[in-house]
Amino acid sequence: MRPNTFRELLAADKPTLATHVHSTWPGMVEVIGLTGMYDYVEFVAEYAPFDLHDLENFCRAAELHNLSTMIKVDQAPRSFLAQRAIGAGFQSVLFADCRSPEDAQECVRAVRPETPESGGIHGVGLRRAWYLSYGSGPEYPQALDNVVVALMIEKQPAVDRLDELLAVGGIDMVQWGPSDYSMSIGRPGESQHPDVRAAEKKVFETCLAQGIPPRAEIHSAEQAKRFLDMGVRHFCLGTDINIVHNWLKAEGDSLRNLLA
């Protein structure tokens, strides 16, 4: 079992930087690793096609470059997806669509080992992350306890019950989701609406006050400033499909103008 470098950074209270990918191509993971800039790479499985073989190959590529890994999973079947991803080697799980403390507890229990101390529901599995050991010895439950559990706060009920939700033990990080939140309050597409911004401020300030690190998703380094001013130190920068689209559109437009 490999050390969870993402967990180590959080434990040392150090800032972290990640990027999103929709692609499961191991080559893309290696390209990110070769930059030497990122602590972990997030596979946005909620939005992208994949199979279980892809998850293993994704993690193999990341491990070659000492990259930690995160997977964002759908609200259902989140326990299955989280456990299979962890077995493939993912070191953190971002759960989408949490609405209540009960949802949060379900997410945490899906990751944590089924021991009297941890109270999880993750049992022993002969999967890639621990071939042959079959969960023998104390290292296996400790590895599950080290998996970073992150929750999306992106629904109005979650914001309304934020204090209760964050009081659930075992939550390591929170990610704000303005697009889903704007839709849940009847303002789809208005992620910059004052009501959405007010909820965002509440989420970040509450998380920081309770000692749960919030993470911000941004498209450029310049967008980090307002979050840094709040005290945020964890970021996920850019998404592969947006980067490719924006570059092709801008450069294609420039070349078309030259050809005209």
PyMOL commands that set and color helices and strands:
alter all, ss='L'
color gray80, all
select helices_A, chain A and resi 5-11+26-35+52-64+78-88+101-111+128-130+139-146+156-160+162-166+178-184+194-209+221-230+240-259
alter helices_A, ss='H'
color red, helices_A
select strands_A, chain A and resi 16-21+40-43+68-73+92-98+148-153+173-176+214-218+234-239
alter strands_A, ss='S'
color yellow, strands_A
deselect
rebuild
show_as cartoon
